[in-house]
Amino acid sequence: MLLGHSLGTVQVQYYAATDWDPAIKTVILTGAFGKLPWKSRHILIQNEDNYKALAEASLTTLRAGKAAEILPIKMRWLGGVETQVTAALPELMATNRRARLTAPSGSPAFPVRS
């Protein structure tokens, strides 16, 4: 069984969809949030210049085929802590109105613990 809560729901969905481990019999998602782009921009990052810089750096890196690469710009995260992120996380959090890129191969993009 895989269980994901809050942002973990995205991680569990990604893992279950890409791993296909026969041991996975059930996926449970609890506390899923709505409007990830809005939450990211206004609750987590809270800085328009930083948000735009992250989005631009993310798109540039993704287009270069380097989704797992750590961006040179840190992102404000839970509790106001600034953390490094891979290229795909800001794109995931960006508005879904932007033209979509093909799904990157490689590692999923989530905050990098240093």
Order of alpha helices (4+ residues) and beta strands (2+ residues): beta-alpha-beta-alpha-alpha-beta-beta-alpha
